[in-house]
Amino acid sequence: NARGRLVGIPGSIGAAALYRSAMEGVSLSLGLGIDRMRALGLGVDEVRLVGGAAGNWLWRGVLADVFGCPVRLVLETETAALGAALQVASAASGATSADEMSQRMVAVAEDVAIPAGDRAEKVAEMKRLFAVEVASLGDE
């Protein structure tokens, strides 16, 4: 019963703005998870991005703004296989954590998307409005 919702979009919006709106919606949804991890005391200082859309520099920038931390592209395309291999290697070593193993073995792109300070207020308002919309979904 999942549904999508477009909120606050004027009828005259162009394709580029609609595209960005879709990116922002997905990013804000992911941002709820990042905020929850931080609320639980987990440090999120940088996010590593994988998958087909990860190569889109605009989306990495939107994610950096929403997450409030740098976002880097992981260069390995077979990340599921890499993750499984890192877990096995970590378990087999007995002394190296999967996190330590990934620091040594996972290559990331040189360029990094960092939060745009001049968008911080706008992003904070987007996050607030998004949270209100998400909360209202339980009323339907």
All heavy atoms as an XYZ file, in Angstrom:
997
protein
N       0.812     -1.217      0.000
C       0.000      0.000      0.000
C       0.845      1.266      0.000
O       0.377      2.307      0.428
C      -0.941      0.013      1.201
C      -1.950     -1.113      1.136
O      -2.398     -1.484      0.056
N      -2.302     -1.687      2.274
N       2.095      1.163     -0.427
C       2.965      2.335     -0.439
C       2.478      3.340     -1.466
O       1.966      2.979     -2.516
C       4.406      1.921     -0.744
N       2.611      4.608     -1.123
C       2.225      5.689     -2.021
C       3.283      6.762     -2.009
O       3.939      6.988     -1.007
C       0.911      6.319     -1.549
C      -0.285      5.428     -1.748
C      -1.445      6.082     -1.109
N      -1.294      5.773      0.330
C      -2.230      5.892      1.215
N      -3.389      6.358      0.873
N      -2.049      5.566      2.465
N       3.404      7.446     -3.131
C       4.282      8.606     -3.195
C       3.451      9.858     -3.022
O       2.231      9.848     -3.224
N       4.112     10.927     -2.656
C       3.388     12.173     -2.448
C       4.290     13.325     -2.870
O       5.461     13.363     -2.525
C       3.033     12.311     -0.968
C       2.199     13.518     -0.644
C       1.957     13.623      0.834
N       0.974     12.635      1.248
C       0.477     12.579      2.474
N       0.888     13.409      3.403
N      -0.412     11.678      2.799
N       3.736     14.255     -3.632
C       4.439     15.480     -3.987
C       3.789     16.590     -3.180
O       2.589     16.805     -3.272
C       4.327     15.765     -5.487
C       4.929     14.708     -6.401
C       4.657     15.049     -7.865
C       6.419     14.580     -6.160
N       4.604     17.296     -2.402
C       4.083     18.310     -1.491
C       4.708     19.657     -1.823
O       5.921     19.772     -1.973
C       4.410     17.938     -0.020
C       3.920     19.001      0.929
C       3.810     16.590      0.317
N       3.870     20.669     -1.948
C       4.348     22.031     -2.124
C       4.944     22.319     -3.486
O       5.736     23.240     -3.631
N       4.586     21.531     -4.485
C       5.138     21.732     -5.823
C       4.098     22.447     -6.679
O       2.988     21.950     -6.864
C       5.534     20.392     -6.460
C       6.641     19.757     -5.623
C       5.983     20.589     -7.902
C       7.090     18.413     -6.112
N       4.461     23.611     -7.222
C       3.517     24.349     -8.071
C       3.287     23.630     -9.398
O       4.133     22.867     -9.858
C       4.212     25.697     -8.297
C       5.656     25.421     -8.079
C       5.730     24.299     -7.081
N       2.169     23.879    -10.018
C       1.829     23.247    -11.291
C       2.755     23.629    -12.424
O       2.843     22.924    -13.419
N       3.483     24.712    -12.280
C       4.351     25.185    -13.355
C       5.782     24.663    -13.243
O       6.661     25.139    -13.946
C       4.377     26.717    -13.345
O       4.896     27.177    -12.108
N       6.019     23.690    -12.405
C       7.382     23.201    -12.180
C       7.928     22.517    -13.431
O       7.199     21.846    -14.152
C       7.427     22.246    -10.969
C       8.862     21.975    -10.554
C       6.705     20.952    -11.278
C       8.977     21.280     -9.220
N       9.197     22.710    -13.692
C       9.843     22.088    -14.836
C      10.411     20.726    -14.482
O      10.470     20.338    -13.319
N      10.860     20.017    -15.501
C      11.382     18.662    -15.315
C      12.613     18.647    -14.409
O      12.757     17.754    -13.567
C      11.716     18.046    -16.668
N      13.511     19.631    -14.556
C      14.732     19.650    -13.733
C      14.399     19.811    -12.250
O      14.986     19.143    -11.400
C      15.663     20.775    -14.190
N      13.442     20.686    -11.941
C      13.058     20.900    -10.541
C      12.351     19.664     -9.984
O      12.541     19.309     -8.815
C      12.176     22.134    -10.417
N      11.567     19.002    -10.804
C      10.887     17.786    -10.366
C      11.913     16.681    -10.096
O      11.806     15.944     -9.109
C       9.878     17.338    -11.418
C       8.908     16.248    -11.008
C       8.125     16.636     -9.762
C       7.952     15.945    -12.148
N      12.917     16.589    -10.947
C      14.007     15.622    -10.771
C      14.714     15.872     -9.442
O      14.935     14.954     -8.659
C      14.975     15.763    -11.950
C      16.189     14.870    -11.920
C      16.091     13.523    -12.223
C      17.446     15.389    -11.613
C      17.210     12.702    -12.224
C      18.575     14.579    -11.606
C      18.446     13.238    -11.920
O      19.547     12.431    -11.916
N      15.049     17.132     -9.184
C      15.725     17.468     -7.923
C      14.813     17.178     -6.736
O      15.258     16.693     -5.688
C      16.173     18.919     -7.908
C      16.937     19.230     -6.625
C      17.481     20.622     -6.564
N      18.163     20.802     -5.314
C      19.474     20.841     -5.169
N      20.259     20.730     -6.215
N      20.012     21.010     -3.982
N      13.522     17.462     -6.870
C      12.571     17.193     -5.790
C      12.543     15.712     -5.437
O      12.476     15.346     -4.260
C      11.173     17.652     -6.180
O      11.132     19.041     -6.326
N      12.600     14.865     -6.456
C      12.617     13.420     -6.206
C      13.882     13.036     -5.443
O      13.835     12.258     -4.483
C      12.534     12.653     -7.522
N      15.029     13.607     -5.844
C      16.288     13.345     -5.140
C      16.205     13.813     -3.694
O      16.680     13.129     -2.785
C      17.440     14.089     -5.815
C      18.070     13.372     -6.941
S      19.607     14.217     -7.321
C      19.366     14.465     -9.049
N      15.636     14.997     -3.501
C      15.529     15.537     -2.145
C      14.633     14.667     -1.284
O      14.936     14.422     -0.113
C      15.029     16.973     -2.188
C      16.075     17.943     -2.710
C      15.557     19.347     -2.924
O      14.321     19.555     -2.940
O      16.401     20.253     -3.095
N      13.521     14.171     -1.845
C      12.630     13.307     -1.072
C      13.318     12.039     -0.612
O      13.226     11.650      0.560
N      14.028     11.385     -1.519
C      14.762     10.172     -1.151
C      15.837     10.500     -0.119
O      16.007      9.790      0.876
C      15.390      9.513     -2.406
C      16.332      8.387     -2.025
C      14.300      9.003     -3.336
N      16.550     11.593     -0.347
C      17.623     11.990      0.573
C      17.083     12.310      1.955
O      17.686     11.930      2.968
C      18.373     13.205      0.006
O      18.954     12.880     -1.238
N      15.952     13.009      2.018
C      15.355     13.340      3.317
C      14.909     12.083      4.047
O      15.049     11.990      5.270
C      14.186     14.311      3.130
C      14.594     15.724      2.722
C      13.391     16.490      2.177
C      15.235     16.466      3.874
N      14.401     11.109      3.305
C      14.007      9.848      3.922
C      15.227      9.136      4.502
O      15.201      8.664      5.647
C      13.310      8.962      2.887
O      12.875      7.768      3.471
N      16.310      9.073      3.729
C      17.549      8.476      4.237
C      18.092      9.274      5.418
O      18.651      8.708      6.361
C      18.586      8.403      3.122
C      18.280      7.441      1.974
C      19.261      7.655      0.831
C      18.304      6.007      2.461
N      17.917     10.593      5.357
C      18.383     11.463      6.430
C      17.717     11.163      7.763
O      18.330     11.336      8.823
N      16.465     10.700      7.726
C      15.797     10.309      8.977
C      16.565      9.183      9.657
O      16.697      9.153     10.885
C      14.348      9.881      8.699
C      13.379     10.969      8.255
C      12.025     10.358      7.906
C      13.229     12.047      9.316
N      17.074      8.249      8.847
C      17.869      7.149      9.400
C      19.184      7.633      9.990
O      19.590      7.197     11.069
N      19.845      8.556      9.282
C      21.102      9.125      9.785
C      20.847      9.863     11.098
O      21.592      9.710     12.072
C      21.727     10.075      8.747
C      22.136      9.316      7.477
C      22.896     10.865      9.332
C      23.344      8.444      7.614
N      19.779     10.658     11.139
C      19.441     11.393     12.361
C      19.161     10.435     13.511
O      19.555     10.693     14.653
C      18.231     12.304     12.125
C      18.537     13.470     11.209
O      19.736     13.744     10.947
O      17.574     14.112     10.738
N      18.497      9.330     13.220
C      18.185      8.344     14.262
C      19.467      7.703     14.797
O      19.622      7.511     16.009
C      17.236      7.278     13.717
C      16.849      6.223     14.710
C      15.977      6.792     15.809
N      15.585      5.731     16.720
C      15.606      5.840     18.029
N      15.932      6.976     18.595
N      15.260      4.835     18.785
N      20.387      7.369     13.894
C      21.661      6.784     14.342
C      22.404      7.760     15.248
O      22.934      7.364     16.292
C      22.534      6.408     13.138
C      22.038      5.180     12.407
S      23.209      4.565     11.167
C      22.947      5.720      9.842
N      22.410      9.030     14.863
C      23.084     10.040     15.694
C      22.386     10.172     17.040
O      23.047     10.331     18.067
C      23.121     11.374     14.959
C      24.124     11.384     13.820
C      24.142     12.708     13.106
N      25.200     12.754     12.106
C      25.075     13.307     10.917
N      23.938     13.887     10.564
N      26.078     13.303     10.070
N      21.053     10.122     17.053
C      20.306     10.218     18.304
C      20.632      9.049     19.235
O      20.568      9.187     20.456
C      18.804     10.273     18.027
N      20.995      7.922     18.654
C      21.366      6.746     19.442
C      22.837      6.766     19.855
O      23.335      5.823     20.462
C      21.057      5.469     18.652
C      19.573      5.193     18.426
C      19.384      4.044     17.445
C      18.873      4.895     19.751
N      23.540      7.838     19.480
C      24.930      7.989     19.890
C      25.957      7.456     18.902
O      27.144      7.403     19.222
N      25.512      7.048     17.725
C      26.453      6.548     16.718
C      27.008      7.727     15.935
O      26.261      8.572     15.452
C      25.761      5.580     15.761
C      25.176      4.328     16.412
C      24.341      3.557     15.415
C      26.286      3.457     16.963
N      28.313      7.787     15.814
C      28.932      8.874     15.064
C      28.816      8.634     13.569
O      29.155      7.567     13.077
N      28.300      9.603     12.861
C      28.230      9.537     11.400
C      28.974     10.768     10.903
O      28.412     11.852     10.819
C      26.769      9.520     10.889
C      26.742      9.439      9.373
C      25.985      8.374     11.515
N      30.262     10.573     10.615
C      31.112     11.685     10.195
C      31.294     11.742      8.692
O      31.684     12.777      8.155
C      32.484     11.577     10.859
C      32.374     11.571     12.376
O      31.513     12.301     12.904
O      33.128     10.833     13.016
N      31.059     10.622      8.016
C      31.175     10.549      6.564
C      30.309      9.395      6.091
O      30.182      8.389      6.788
C      32.628     10.313      6.143
C      32.814     10.266      4.643
C      34.268     10.099      4.232
O      34.993     11.110      4.270
O      34.654      8.961      3.896
N      29.710      9.558      4.917
C      28.881      8.500      4.337
C      29.547      8.033      3.055
O      29.999      8.846      2.252
C      27.450      9.010      4.068
C      26.650      8.006      3.265
C      26.749      9.322      5.380
N      29.600      6.732      2.870
C      30.122      6.126      1.644
C      28.921      5.677      0.821
O      28.065      4.945      1.309
C      31.013      4.934      1.966
C      32.156      5.254      2.929
C      33.375      5.688      2.168
N      34.433      6.201      3.006
C      35.503      5.509      3.366
N      35.632      4.256      3.017
N      36.438      6.094      4.086
N      28.868      6.099     -0.407
C      27.712      5.872     -1.268
C      28.032      4.832     -2.332
O      29.097      4.870     -2.939
C      27.322      7.199     -1.916
C      25.948      7.339     -2.520
C      24.851      7.073     -1.496
C      25.785      8.726     -3.110
N      27.107      3.908     -2.547
C      27.269      2.851     -3.546
C      26.026      2.788     -4.419
O      24.987      3.351     -4.096
C      27.496      1.473     -2.884
C      28.735      1.472     -2.030
C      26.284      1.043     -2.064
N      26.123      2.068     -5.519
C      24.980      1.847     -6.393
C      25.017      2.733     -7.624
O      25.841      3.637     -7.745
N      24.112      2.464     -8.540
C      24.081      3.158     -9.820
C      23.942      4.664     -9.706
O      24.635      5.421    -10.390
N      23.059      5.124     -8.853
C      22.837      6.571     -8.715
C      23.967      7.266     -7.964
O      24.062      8.486     -7.995
C      21.515      6.834     -8.009
N      24.823      6.505     -7.323
C      25.909      7.093     -6.542
C      26.848      7.926     -7.400
O      27.508      8.834     -6.909
C      26.692      5.992     -5.819
N      26.908      7.628     -8.693
C      27.772      8.369     -9.594
C      27.250      9.753     -9.942
O      27.952     10.551    -10.556
N      26.045     10.069     -9.534
C      25.440     11.367     -9.843
C      25.943     12.402     -8.842
O      25.603     12.351     -7.661
C      23.916     11.250     -9.783
C      23.202     12.515    -10.165
O      23.494     13.590     -9.651
N      22.237     12.380    -11.065
N      26.743     13.360     -9.295
C      27.349     14.350     -8.396
C      26.290     15.219     -7.722
O      26.459     15.643     -6.586
C      28.373     15.210     -9.127
C      27.788     16.060    -10.217
C      27.675     15.734    -11.534
C      27.204     17.352    -10.076
N      27.052     16.744    -12.221
C      26.745     17.764    -11.346
C      27.012     18.217     -9.000
C      26.121     18.980    -11.567
C      26.375     19.436     -9.234
C      25.951     19.795    -10.497
N      25.187     15.520     -8.419
C      24.137     16.340     -7.820
C      23.518     15.619     -6.621
O      23.315     16.210     -5.561
C      23.057     16.684     -8.848
C      21.844     17.446     -8.317
C      22.249     18.788     -7.721
C      20.809     17.635     -9.424
N      23.242     14.322     -6.783
C      22.638     13.576     -5.687
C      23.594     13.478     -4.504
O      23.189     13.618     -3.354
C      22.209     12.176     -6.141
C      21.308     11.520     -5.140
C      20.246     12.081     -4.495
C      21.409     10.195     -4.646
N      19.676     11.167     -3.633
C      20.372     10.005     -3.716
C      22.271      9.144     -4.915
C      20.179      8.807     -3.042
C      22.074      7.945     -4.247
C      21.037      7.787     -3.318
N      24.883     13.295     -4.772
C      25.856     13.260     -3.661
C      25.842     14.584     -2.909
O      25.932     14.605     -1.679
C      27.263     12.954     -4.187
C      27.434     11.501     -4.584
C      28.892     11.079     -4.717
N      29.715     11.907     -5.553
C      29.934     11.709     -6.847
N      29.348     10.709     -7.466
N      30.749     12.509     -7.526
N      25.700     15.692     -3.635
C      25.642     16.995     -2.981
C      24.390     17.164     -2.134
O      24.447     17.691     -1.023
N      23.254     16.716     -2.657
C      22.003     16.798     -1.900
C      22.120     15.950     -0.638
O      21.737     16.377      0.461
C      20.795     16.356     -2.763
C      19.535     16.212     -1.923
C      20.564     17.341     -3.909
N      22.669     14.735     -0.772
C      22.852     13.877      0.401
C      23.777     14.523      1.426
O      23.500     14.474      2.628
C      23.409     12.509     -0.020
C      22.426     11.577     -0.710
C      23.163     10.370     -1.286
C      21.319     11.142      0.219
N      24.866     15.124      0.978
C      25.787     15.785      1.908
C      25.062     16.891      2.665
O      25.234     17.032      3.881
C      26.997     16.346      1.149
N      24.244     17.672      1.955
C      23.485     18.737      2.615
C      22.533     18.171      3.660
O      22.463     18.662      4.788
C      22.674     19.540      1.590
C      23.527     20.443      0.722
O      24.695     20.697      1.073
O      23.011     20.904     -0.318
N      21.802     17.122      3.295
C      20.799     16.542      4.206
C      21.483     15.827      5.378
O      21.056     15.961      6.522
C      19.861     15.587      3.446
C      18.972     14.793      4.406
C      18.990     16.372      2.455
N      22.548     15.083      5.107
C      23.231     14.337      6.167
C      24.106     15.233      7.034
O      24.452     14.866      8.148
C      24.106     13.230      5.580
C      23.365     12.148      4.837
C      24.065     11.253      4.052
C      21.986     12.007      4.897
C      23.418     10.240      3.362
C      21.326     11.013      4.205
C      22.045     10.121      3.438
N      24.502     16.376      6.504
C      25.374     17.274      7.251
C      26.778     16.738      7.422
O      27.444     17.031      8.418
N      27.233     15.939      6.454
C      28.587     15.398      6.500
C      29.046     15.079      5.079
O      28.226     15.009      4.166
C      28.654     14.149      7.382
S      27.760     12.731      6.739
N      30.347     14.879      4.890
C      30.847     14.538      3.562
C      30.286     13.216      3.049
O      30.007     12.297      3.839
C      32.361     14.425      3.771
C      32.642     15.198      5.009
C      31.426     15.039      5.868
N      30.126     13.125      1.734
C      29.650     11.905      1.075
C      30.659     11.540     -0.007
O      31.005     12.370     -0.841
C      28.246     12.106      0.455
C      27.824     10.887     -0.345
C      27.219     12.408      1.543
N      31.140     10.299      0.050
C      32.122      9.816     -0.924
C      31.565      8.626     -1.695
O      30.851      7.800     -1.150
C      33.404      9.356     -0.234
C      34.233     10.458      0.315
C      35.575      9.893      0.781
N      36.323     10.900      1.479
C      37.176     11.724      0.898
N      37.387     11.650     -0.391
N      37.822     12.619      1.606
N      31.953      8.540     -2.939
C      31.575      7.433     -3.812
C      32.549      6.277     -3.615
O      33.770      6.468     -3.659
C      31.618      7.908     -5.270
C      31.452      6.868     -6.359
C      30.053      6.254     -6.296
C      31.691      7.496     -7.717
N      32.019      5.089     -3.384
C      32.839      3.880     -3.320
C      33.095      3.444     -4.759
O      32.165      3.357     -5.562
C      32.128      2.762     -2.521
C      32.890      1.450     -2.609
C      31.950      3.184     -1.068
N      34.352      3.180     -5.095
C      34.717      2.873     -6.476
C      34.358      1.450     -6.898
O      34.124      1.192     -8.068
C      36.211      3.130     -6.695
C      36.629      4.592     -6.533
C      38.135      4.739     -6.692
C      35.892      5.478     -7.521
N      34.313      0.525     -5.972
C      33.966     -0.864     -6.280
C      32.486     -0.948     -6.644
O      31.634     -0.474     -5.893
C      34.254     -1.763     -5.077
C      33.795     -3.193     -5.236
C      34.423     -3.895     -6.417
O      35.661     -3.904     -6.516
O      33.673     -4.434     -7.241
N      32.175     -1.545     -7.786
C      30.776     -1.650     -8.210
C      30.077     -2.867     -7.616
O      28.865     -2.869     -7.470
C      30.670     -1.697     -9.751
O      31.436     -2.804    -10.232
C      31.165     -0.403    -10.357
N      30.827     -3.888     -7.266
C      30.237     -5.100     -6.681
C      30.321     -5.025     -5.160
O      31.008     -5.806     -4.509
C      30.951     -6.346     -7.216
C      30.781     -6.560     -8.699
C      29.333     -6.831     -9.089
O      28.562     -7.362     -8.253
O      28.977     -6.492    -10.227
N      29.604     -4.063     -4.584
C      29.753     -3.802     -3.150
C      29.186     -4.905     -2.260
O      29.690     -5.118     -1.166
C      29.109     -2.459     -2.787
O      27.764     -2.443     -3.267
C      29.887     -1.308     -3.397
N      28.165     -5.605     -2.726
C      27.625     -6.696     -1.907
C      28.673     -7.794     -1.759
O      28.917     -8.301     -0.653
C      26.347     -7.243     -2.520
N      29.311     -8.155     -2.858
C      30.358     -9.180     -2.810
C      31.546     -8.699     -1.980
O      32.118     -9.459     -1.196
C      30.807     -9.541     -4.230
N      31.908     -7.430     -2.148
C      33.025     -6.871     -1.379
C      32.709     -6.895      0.112
O      33.554     -7.275      0.928
C      33.331     -5.444     -1.833
C      34.432     -4.707     -1.063
C      35.760     -5.441     -1.168
C      34.553     -3.277     -1.559
N      31.502     -6.497      0.483
C      31.112     -6.504      1.894
C      31.166     -7.900      2.496
O      31.662     -8.092      3.617
N      30.682     -8.879      1.744
C      30.730    -10.261      2.224
C      32.171    -10.720      2.393
O      32.528    -11.347      3.400
C      29.989    -11.173      1.249
N      33.028    -10.391      1.423
C      34.435    -10.780      1.503
C      35.121    -10.126      2.696
O      35.930    -10.758      3.383
C      35.152    -10.413      0.201
N      34.807     -8.854      2.956
C      35.406     -8.162      4.099
C      34.974     -8.792      5.421
O      35.780     -8.912      6.351
C      35.033     -6.679      4.076
C      35.698     -5.836      3.002
C      35.079     -4.448      2.944
C      37.194     -5.752      3.233
N      33.715     -9.204      5.509
C      33.245     -9.844      6.742
C      33.951    -11.177      6.964
O      34.364    -11.492      8.083
C      31.732    -10.034      6.699
C      30.982     -8.738      6.855
C      29.473     -8.931      6.841
O      28.965     -9.976      6.447
N      28.758     -7.913      7.273
N      34.103    -11.952      5.894
C      34.792    -13.239      6.005
C      36.253    -13.020      6.387
O      36.785    -13.693      7.278
C      34.680    -14.040      4.690
C      35.601    -15.252      4.695
C      33.240    -14.472      4.457
N      36.913    -12.072      5.720
C      38.322    -11.803      6.019
C      38.489    -11.334      7.462
O      39.433    -11.724      8.149
C      38.868    -10.757      5.047
N      37.551    -10.528      7.927
C      37.607    -10.037      9.300
C      37.433    -11.183     10.288
O      38.182    -11.305     11.265
C      36.528     -8.978      9.510
O      36.448     -8.614     10.859
N      36.456    -12.034     10.015
C      36.203    -13.169     10.906
C      37.389    -14.135     10.892
O      37.780    -14.660     11.937
C      34.923    -13.889     10.494
N      37.968    -14.348      9.727
C      39.090    -15.285      9.617
C      40.333    -14.755     10.318
O      41.112    -15.530     10.883
C      39.394    -15.565      8.142
N      40.522    -13.444     10.308
C      41.717    -12.879     10.946
C      41.603    -12.928     12.457
O      42.600    -13.032     13.156
C      41.945    -11.440     10.493
O      41.063    -10.557     11.159
N      40.376    -12.828     12.952
C      40.161    -12.877     14.391
C      40.586    -11.621     15.125
O      40.227    -11.429     16.273
N      41.372    -10.783     14.502
C      41.893     -9.613     15.200
C      41.497     -8.298     14.543
O      41.595     -7.253     15.172
C      43.418     -9.696     15.275
N      41.059     -8.368     13.307
C      40.756     -7.145     12.570
C      39.249     -7.006     12.415
O      38.589     -7.922     11.929
C      41.414     -7.182     11.171
O      42.801     -7.427     11.332
C      41.223     -5.878     10.444
N      38.713     -5.858     12.829
C      37.275     -5.646     12.692
C      36.934     -5.397     11.222
O      37.793     -5.015     10.424
C      36.823     -4.444     13.526
O      37.283     -3.238     12.940
N      35.679     -5.607     10.872
C      35.228     -5.351      9.505
C      35.444     -3.882      9.150
O      35.792     -3.554      8.012
C      33.761     -5.744      9.344
N      35.272     -2.988     10.119
C      35.489     -1.567      9.874
C      36.957     -1.295      9.544
O      37.271     -0.593      8.589
C      35.035     -0.741     11.073
C      35.118      0.746     10.811
O      34.600      1.196      9.769
O      35.706      1.465     11.642
N      37.853     -1.852     10.335
C      39.287     -1.676     10.065
C      39.668     -2.267      8.711
O      40.442     -1.680      7.951
C      40.124     -2.331     11.165
C      40.043     -1.626     12.497
C      40.699     -2.439     13.603
O      40.566     -3.680     13.614
O      41.345     -1.810     14.457
N      39.106     -3.427      8.412
C      39.385     -4.086      7.136
C      38.901     -3.218      5.980
O      39.616     -3.049      4.997
C      38.686     -5.450      7.110
C      39.053     -6.320      5.948
S      40.682     -7.088      6.070
C      40.458     -8.198      7.428
N      37.723     -2.631      6.123
C      37.182     -1.810      5.034
C      37.994     -0.533      4.848
O      38.155     -0.060      3.724
C      35.707     -1.481      5.264
O      35.544     -0.600      6.345
N      38.540      0.020      5.932
C      39.383      1.210      5.818
C      40.598      0.939      4.925
O      41.044      1.813      4.197
C      39.837      1.700      7.200
C      38.729      2.194      8.095
C      38.020      3.417      7.553
O      38.621      4.280      6.926
N      36.726      3.479      7.769
N      41.109     -0.287      5.014
C      42.296     -0.645      4.223
C      41.951     -1.105      2.810
O      42.758     -0.932      1.896
C      43.063     -1.767      4.925
C      43.700     -1.331      6.214
C      44.753     -2.313      6.699
N      44.362     -3.710      6.607
C      44.285     -4.537      7.642
N      44.575     -4.110      8.841
N      43.958     -5.790      7.461
N      40.772     -1.681      2.630
C      40.485     -2.379      1.377
C      39.496     -1.675      0.438
O      39.437     -2.018     -0.733
C      39.925     -3.774      1.694
C      40.834     -4.624      2.559
S      42.388     -5.038      1.758
C      41.839     -6.131      0.499
N      38.717     -0.741      0.927
C      37.679     -0.124      0.103
C      38.196      1.181     -0.480
O      38.514      2.121      0.248
C      36.390      0.119      0.924
C      35.349      0.822      0.071
C      35.848     -1.202      1.457
N      38.244      1.230     -1.799
C      38.710      2.436     -2.492
C      37.540      3.400     -2.690
O      36.437      2.987     -3.067
C      39.309      2.066     -3.844
N      37.787      4.664     -2.405
C      36.767      5.691     -2.594
C      37.284      6.741     -3.570
O      38.491      6.899     -3.749
C      36.361      6.359     -1.258
C      35.669      5.368     -0.344
C      37.560      6.973     -0.564
N      36.359      7.439     -4.182
C      36.718      8.489     -5.131
C      37.445      9.618     -4.420
O      37.220      9.871     -3.235
C      35.459      9.015     -5.816
N      38.315     10.285     -5.148
C      39.056     11.426     -4.602
C      38.117     12.574     -4.238
O      38.252     13.183     -3.183
C      40.083     11.923     -5.617
C      41.245     10.976     -5.829
C      42.245     11.010     -4.691
O      42.451     12.090     -4.116
O      42.813      9.947     -4.389
N      37.181     12.871     -5.164
C      36.286     14.005     -4.905
C      35.268     13.635     -3.831
O      34.868     12.488     -3.705
C      35.586     14.474     -6.180
C      34.661     13.428     -6.776
O      35.008     12.238     -6.706
O      33.600     13.793     -7.299
N      34.916     14.615     -3.052
C      33.989     14.410     -1.950
C      32.945     15.519     -1.988
O      33.269     16.680     -2.234
C      34.737     14.365     -0.595
C      35.504     15.637     -0.338
C      33.785     14.080      0.548
N      31.698     15.135     -1.783
C      30.629     16.134     -1.676
C      30.560     16.572     -0.221
O      30.490     15.735      0.677
C      29.296     15.536     -2.118
N      30.629     17.860     -0.002
C      30.543     18.375      1.358
C      29.294     19.243      1.477
O      28.831     19.828      0.495
C      31.803     19.169      1.755
C      32.042     20.323      0.789
C      33.016     18.270      1.824
C      33.132     21.253      1.232
N      28.733     19.321      2.674
C      27.531     20.141      2.851
C      27.796     21.594      2.480
O      28.838     22.151      2.826
C      27.223     20.018      4.347
C      27.950     18.800      4.803
C      29.152     18.670      3.920
N      26.867     22.183      1.752
C      26.974     23.598      1.377
C      26.431     24.431      2.526
O      25.240     24.399      2.809
C      26.190     23.877      0.099
N      27.311     25.140      3.203
C      26.930     25.929      4.375
C      25.843     26.939      4.090
O      24.997     27.201      4.944
N      25.820     27.472      2.876
C      24.815     28.480      2.545
C      23.417     27.882      2.365
O      22.445     28.607      2.267
C      25.224     29.267      1.290
C      25.364     28.381      0.053
O      25.568     27.164      0.193
O      25.281     28.933     -1.062
N      23.316     26.551      2.344
C      22.007     25.892      2.216
C      21.512     25.330      3.548
O      20.433     24.760      3.615
C      22.090     24.761      1.190
C      22.227     25.241     -0.238
C      22.145     24.114     -1.263
N      21.246     23.026     -0.966
C      19.927     23.011     -1.232
N      19.365     24.054     -1.778
N      19.192     21.955     -0.959
N      22.279     25.493      4.610
C      21.955     24.848      5.885
C      20.568     25.215      6.393
O      19.811     24.341      6.834
C      23.018     25.172      6.930
N      20.208     26.486      6.337
C      18.884     26.905      6.818
C      17.770     26.300      5.981
O      16.768     25.817      6.506
C      18.763     28.439      6.783
C      18.943     29.081      8.140
C      18.720     30.588      8.076
O      17.607     31.013      7.701
O      19.668     31.307      8.415
N      17.933     26.341      4.666
C      16.923     25.786      3.765
C      16.766     24.285      3.987
O      15.665     23.765      4.033
C      17.280     26.078      2.316
C      16.248     25.561      1.330
C      16.562     26.001     -0.082
C      15.573     25.443     -1.041
N      14.424     26.245     -1.295
N      17.895     23.585      4.148
C      17.846     22.142      4.370
C      17.181     21.830      5.711
O      16.384     20.894      5.812
C      19.252     21.517      4.271
C      19.255     20.069      4.721
C      19.778     21.631      2.839
N      17.473     22.593      6.733
C      16.840     22.385      8.036
C      15.324     22.541      7.928
O      14.568     21.752      8.510
C      17.404     23.362      9.065
N      14.869     23.532      7.168
C      13.425     23.725      6.974
C      12.833     22.577      6.156
O      11.736     22.100      6.460
C      13.151     25.072      6.289
C      11.687     25.356      6.029
C      10.813     25.467      7.290
O      11.329     25.416      8.422
O       9.582     25.603      7.114
N      13.553     22.103      5.141
C      13.075     20.955      4.362
C      12.930     19.727      5.259
O      11.941     18.994      5.170
C      14.052     20.646      3.219
C      13.984     21.603      2.066
S      15.296     21.387      0.817
C      15.477     19.641      0.662
N      13.918     19.510      6.131
C      13.867     18.362      7.033
C      12.682     18.467      7.987
O      12.003     17.477      8.258
C      15.177     18.246      7.816
C      16.351     17.794      6.957
C      17.662     17.858      7.704
C      17.875     16.616      8.515
N      19.243     16.525      9.066
N      12.432     19.678      8.481
C      11.305     19.874      9.397
C       9.984     19.575      8.687
O       9.148     18.831      9.202
C      11.310     21.310      9.935
C      10.256     21.559     11.020
C      10.104     23.018     11.348
N       9.500     23.792     10.282
C       8.194     23.744      9.956
N       7.383     22.948     10.606
N       7.735     24.494      8.976
N       9.803     20.136      7.494
C       8.566     19.911      6.735
C       8.409     18.446      6.352
O       7.300     17.895      6.391
C       8.544     20.790      5.481
C       8.410     22.288      5.721
C       8.609     23.063      4.420
C       7.058     22.621      6.349
N       9.509     17.803      5.996
C       9.457     16.391      5.630
C       9.026     15.543      6.824
O       8.195     14.639      6.688
C      10.822     15.930      5.107
C      10.819     14.535      4.557
C      10.324     14.275      3.284
C      11.318     13.479      5.301
C      10.319     12.994      2.769
C      11.310     12.188      4.799
C      10.821     11.945      3.535
N       9.570     15.830      8.000
C       9.211     15.085      9.210
C       7.723     15.232      9.516
O       7.067     14.273      9.919
C      10.063     15.544     10.387
N       7.177     16.440      9.310
C       5.749     16.669      9.528
C       4.937     15.819      8.550
O       3.951     15.172      8.931
C       5.398     18.173      9.360
C       3.894     18.388      9.286
C       6.016     18.986     10.497
N       5.343     15.785      7.277
C       4.631     14.988      6.279
C       4.689     13.510      6.598
O       3.689     12.802      6.494
C       5.192     15.248      4.877
C       4.802     16.579      4.293
C       3.297     16.726      4.119
O       2.611     15.766      3.703
O       2.806     17.831      4.411
N       5.865     13.030      6.994
C       6.015     11.613      7.330
C       5.123     11.258      8.527
O       4.438     10.233      8.529
C       7.493     11.252      7.608
C       7.617      9.874      8.238
C       8.305     11.345      6.327
N       5.108     12.138      9.522
C       4.266     11.883     10.705
C       2.791     11.839     10.338
O       2.022     11.074     10.899
C       4.530     12.947     11.763
N       2.389     12.662      9.351
C       0.977     12.705      8.968
C       0.545     11.443      8.220
O      -0.645     11.155      8.129
C       0.694     13.933      8.095
O       1.177     13.750      6.778
N       1.489     10.666      7.698
C       1.126      9.453      6.965
C       0.458      8.429      7.866
O      -0.337      7.625      7.411
C       2.367      8.840      6.302
C       2.961      9.656      5.166
C       4.250      8.992      4.681
C       1.986      9.845      4.038
N       0.777      8.469      9.152
C       0.144      7.550     10.083
C      -1.325      7.869     10.323
O      -2.072      7.047     10.828
N      -1.744      9.069      9.915
C      -3.133      9.487     10.107
C      -4.053      9.000      8.993
O      -5.253      9.174      9.076
C      -3.218     11.026     10.188
C      -2.425     11.569     11.369
O      -2.226     10.818     12.337
O      -2.011     12.743     11.316
N      -3.493      8.454      7.956
C      -4.321      8.057      6.799
C      -4.823      6.650      6.922
O      -4.271      5.798      7.489
C      -3.509      8.205      5.505
C      -3.177      9.646      5.235
C      -2.418      9.822      3.926
O      -2.126      8.856      3.242
O      -2.134     10.977      3.614
